[in-house]
Amino acid sequence: MADPLCTRLKHIIVQTLRLEDITPEQIKDDEPLIGSGLALDSIDALELVVQLEKEFGIKISSSEESKQALASVSSLAAFIRTRVEPSRLPS
């Protein structure tokens, strides 16, 4: 069964970055988001961070923290789970 948080994150990525050629289902949980994989750039990463902060009420405070969190959908889900109020997680 798919992780509801990973599924939600994939939808956020596609919607926020207006990825027309990619569906959420095509994004693999362990696929790199920055550089190779989805090939997101620093502007994409910034847009995504802003949206994630709004959606989950978290703060990604440094570029190093952002780089680690945005390594993949799985790492992003793990990062969010350690910082978010549980009631904000999808079920």
C-alpha positions as CSV (number, residue, x, y, z in Angstrom):
1,M,0.0,0.0,0.0
2,A,1.3,3.5,-0.9
3,D,2.4,5.8,1.8
4,P,-0.3,8.6,2.0
5,L,2.3,11.3,2.7
6,C,4.5,10.2,-0.2
7,T,1.4,10.2,-2.5
8,R,0.5,13.7,-1.3
9,L,4.0,15.0,-1.8
10,K,4.1,13.7,-5.4
11,H,0.9,15.6,-6.1
12,I,2.3,18.7,-4.5
13,I,5.4,18.5,-6.6
14,V,3.5,18.1,-9.9
15,Q,1.0,20.9,-9.0
16,T,3.4,23.4,-7.5
17,L,6.0,23.1,-10.3
18,R,3.3,22.7,-13.1
19,L,5.0,19.5,-14.4
20,E,3.0,18.9,-17.6
21,D,4.9,15.8,-18.8
22,I,4.9,13.9,-15.4
23,T,2.1,12.4,-13.3
24,P,2.5,11.9,-9.6
25,E,2.4,8.1,-10.2
26,Q,5.5,8.3,-12.4
27,I,7.6,9.8,-9.6
28,K,9.5,7.1,-7.7
29,D,9.8,7.4,-3.9
30,D,13.7,7.1,-4.0
31,E,14.2,9.0,-7.3
32,P,16.5,12.1,-6.9
33,L,14.5,15.3,-7.1
34,I,17.3,17.8,-7.7
35,G,19.8,17.4,-10.5
36,S,19.2,14.0,-12.0
37,G,15.9,12.2,-11.6
38,L,13.2,14.9,-11.9
39,A,16.0,17.4,-12.7
40,L,14.6,20.2,-10.6
41,D,16.7,23.3,-10.3
42,S,17.2,25.7,-7.4
43,I,14.2,27.9,-8.4
44,D,12.0,24.7,-8.4
45,A,13.4,23.8,-5.0
46,L,12.6,27.2,-3.6
47,E,9.0,27.1,-4.9
48,L,8.6,23.6,-3.5
49,V,10.0,24.6,-0.1
50,V,7.6,27.6,0.1
51,Q,4.6,25.3,-0.7
52,L,5.7,22.6,1.8
53,E,6.1,25.2,4.5
54,K,2.5,26.4,3.9
55,E,1.0,23.0,3.5
56,F,2.6,21.4,6.6
57,G,3.5,24.3,8.8
58,I,7.2,23.3,8.9
59,K,10.3,25.4,8.4
60,I,13.2,24.4,6.2
61,S,15.8,26.9,7.5
62,S,19.0,26.3,5.6
63,S,20.2,25.3,2.1
64,E,21.9,22.2,3.6
65,E,18.7,21.2,5.3
66,S,16.8,21.8,2.1
67,K,19.3,19.7,0.1
68,Q,18.9,16.8,2.5
69,A,15.1,17.0,2.7
70,L,14.7,17.3,-1.1
71,A,17.0,14.4,-1.9
72,S,13.9,12.2,-2.8
73,V,10.2,11.9,-2.0
74,S,11.1,9.3,0.7
75,S,13.6,11.7,2.4
76,L,11.2,14.5,2.2
77,A,8.5,12.4,3.9
78,A,10.9,11.4,6.6
79,F,11.9,15.1,7.1
80,I,8.3,16.2,7.4
81,R,7.3,13.5,9.8
82,T,10.0,14.6,12.3
83,R,8.8,18.2,12.2
84,V,5.1,18.3,11.6
85,E,2.1,18.3,13.9
86,P,0.7,14.7,13.3
87,S,-2.8,16.1,12.6
88,R,-1.5,17.8,9.5
89,L,-0.4,14.5,7.9
90,P,-2.6,12.8,5.3
91,S,-4.2,9.6,6.4
